[in-house]
Amino acid sequence: MRHMLSWVRAASRTALPQNKCAKRHIMKYHEPEYLEYLKPPVPVHEYPINVQLKGYDFTVLESSVKQILKIASLLGTQVSEVWATPLESASISTYKPQSTNVEENYKLNIYERNVQVKNLHGITAPIFFEAVQASLAPGVRLSIHRHTFDHEDIRYIPDLELEALQMQL
């Protein structure tokens, strides 16, 4: 008889945690529907946000854009567009000490890439921004701002012949 009681006690100890898990599992699915409506809505940035990257090395800039796209897909954010703007050329001169004579001339090309993100959730936005900033390569500058029509105009290369013909009219 003692042997049988010890067996029943052991069986009841092992069955108790299983019953608790089963009760939690059942209670999870039998919550009232109105509780979903009481949760606060997640804020969403409805306007497009541009992630602008500038750098002197084209390949490093392209790899940074690939990393941003990977981060966006991991966080489930929607990327609407990725585009490049025409490069900006800068000529830099160094002078000899205590003189106006030019020592060296350098030509620098500044490349720019833009990643446009739509419907960014307020919860994932700071995580996305910090991950993008942490993944940047040295020499790449980051700017995050709202999309405006000025950004749309910079995107296209002007046709000088067409503008000259329009001025004649």
C-alpha positions as CSV (number, residue, x, y, z in Angstrom):
1,M,0.0,0.0,0.0
2,R,2.8,2.4,0.9
3,H,4.4,1.7,-2.5
4,M,1.2,2.6,-4.2
5,L,0.8,5.9,-2.3
6,S,4.3,7.0,-3.2
7,W,3.6,6.2,-6.8
8,V,0.4,8.3,-6.7
9,R,2.2,11.2,-5.1
10,A,4.9,11.1,-7.7
11,A,2.3,11.0,-10.5
12,S,0.4,13.9,-9.0
13,R,3.6,16.0,-8.7
14,T,4.5,15.5,-12.4
15,A,0.9,16.1,-13.5
16,L,0.6,19.4,-11.6
17,P,2.9,21.5,-13.8
18,Q,1.4,20.0,-16.9
19,N,-2.1,21.1,-15.8
20,K,-0.8,24.6,-15.1
21,C,0.6,24.9,-18.5
22,A,-2.5,23.6,-20.1
23,K,-4.6,26.1,-18.1
24,R,-2.4,29.0,-19.2
25,H,-2.6,27.8,-22.8
26,I,-6.4,27.6,-22.7
27,M,-6.7,31.0,-20.9
28,K,-4.6,32.6,-23.6
29,Y,-7.1,31.8,-26.3
30,H,-10.2,32.6,-24.2
31,E,-9.5,36.3,-23.5
32,P,-12.4,38.7,-24.3
33,E,-12.2,40.3,-27.6
34,Y,-12.7,43.8,-26.2
35,L,-9.2,43.7,-24.7
36,E,-7.7,44.1,-28.1
37,Y,-9.5,47.4,-28.6
38,L,-8.2,48.7,-25.3
39,K,-4.5,48.5,-26.4
40,P,-3.1,51.8,-27.6
41,P,-2.5,52.1,-31.3
42,V,1.1,51.9,-32.5
43,P,2.1,55.3,-34.0
44,V,3.2,55.1,-37.6
45,H,5.2,57.7,-39.6
46,E,2.9,58.1,-42.6
47,Y,5.1,60.4,-44.5
48,P,8.2,59.0,-46.3
49,I,11.5,59.3,-44.5
50,N,14.8,59.6,-46.5
51,V,17.9,58.0,-45.2
52,Q,20.6,59.9,-47.1
53,L,24.2,58.6,-47.3
54,K,27.1,60.6,-48.7
55,G,30.7,59.5,-49.2
56,Y,33.8,59.7,-51.3
57,D,34.1,56.0,-52.1
58,F,31.4,54.5,-54.4
59,T,31.9,50.8,-53.4
60,V,31.8,51.6,-49.6
61,L,28.6,53.6,-50.1
62,E,26.9,50.8,-52.1
63,S,27.8,48.3,-49.4
64,S,26.3,50.6,-46.8
65,V,23.1,50.8,-48.8
66,K,22.9,47.0,-48.9
67,Q,23.3,46.9,-45.1
68,I,20.5,49.4,-44.7
69,L,18.2,47.3,-46.9
70,K,19.1,44.2,-44.9
71,I,18.3,46.0,-41.6
72,A,15.0,47.2,-43.0
73,S,14.0,43.8,-44.1
74,L,15.0,42.3,-40.7
75,L,12.8,44.9,-38.8
76,G,10.0,44.6,-41.3
77,T,10.0,48.2,-42.5
78,Q,8.8,49.0,-45.9
79,V,11.4,50.4,-48.3
80,S,9.6,52.3,-51.1
81,E,12.6,53.6,-53.2
82,V,16.3,53.6,-53.5
83,W,18.0,56.1,-55.8
84,A,21.3,57.8,-56.5
85,T,21.8,61.5,-57.2
86,P,24.3,62.9,-59.6
87,L,27.8,63.1,-58.1
88,E,29.2,66.4,-56.9
89,S,32.8,67.2,-57.9
90,A,35.0,69.3,-55.7
91,S,38.5,70.6,-56.5
92,I,40.7,71.1,-53.6
93,S,44.1,72.9,-53.6
94,T,46.8,72.8,-51.0
95,Y,49.3,75.7,-50.8
96,K,52.9,75.8,-49.9
97,P,53.6,77.2,-46.4
98,Q,53.7,81.0,-46.2
99,S,52.9,81.3,-49.9
100,T,50.2,81.6,-52.5
101,N,51.7,79.0,-54.7
102,V,49.7,75.9,-55.2
103,E,51.4,72.7,-54.0
104,E,48.9,70.0,-55.0
105,N,45.4,69.9,-56.7
106,Y,42.9,67.2,-55.8
107,K,39.6,66.3,-57.4
108,L,37.1,64.7,-55.0
109,N,33.9,63.1,-56.1
110,I,31.0,63.1,-53.5
111,Y,28.5,60.3,-54.1
112,E,25.1,60.2,-52.7
113,R,22.5,57.4,-52.2
114,N,19.0,57.7,-50.7
115,V,16.8,55.0,-49.2
116,Q,13.2,56.0,-48.8
117,V,11.3,54.3,-46.0
118,K,7.5,54.4,-45.7
119,N,5.1,53.5,-42.8
120,L,7.9,53.3,-40.2
121,H,6.4,52.2,-36.9
122,G,7.1,54.4,-33.9
123,I,8.4,51.4,-31.9
124,T,10.9,50.2,-34.6
125,A,12.0,53.7,-35.7
126,P,14.7,54.3,-33.0
127,I,15.9,50.7,-33.4
128,F,16.2,51.2,-37.1
129,F,18.0,54.5,-36.8
130,E,20.5,53.2,-34.3
131,A,21.2,50.0,-36.3
132,V,21.8,52.1,-39.4
133,Q,24.1,54.5,-37.6
134,A,26.0,51.6,-36.0
135,S,26.5,49.8,-39.4
136,L,28.0,52.8,-41.2
137,A,31.4,52.5,-42.7
138,P,34.1,55.1,-41.8
139,G,33.8,58.1,-44.2
140,V,30.1,57.8,-44.8
141,R,27.9,60.6,-43.6
142,L,24.3,59.9,-42.6
143,S,21.3,62.3,-42.7
144,I,17.7,61.2,-41.9
145,H,15.0,63.6,-42.8
146,R,11.5,63.9,-44.2
147,H,11.0,63.7,-47.9
148,T,10.3,67.0,-49.7
149,F,9.8,68.0,-53.3
150,D,13.3,69.6,-53.2
151,H,14.8,66.1,-52.8
152,E,12.8,65.0,-55.9
153,D,14.2,67.9,-58.0
154,I,17.9,67.2,-57.0
155,R,17.4,63.6,-58.2
156,Y,17.4,64.4,-61.9
157,I,20.2,65.7,-64.2
158,P,19.1,68.9,-65.9
159,D,19.1,68.9,-69.7
160,L,21.0,72.0,-70.7
161,E,20.0,71.9,-74.4
162,L,16.3,71.7,-73.4
163,E,16.7,74.6,-71.0
164,A,18.4,76.7,-73.6
165,L,15.6,76.1,-76.1
166,Q,13.0,77.0,-73.5
167,M,14.8,80.3,-72.8
168,Q,14.7,81.1,-76.5
169,L,10.9,80.7,-76.5
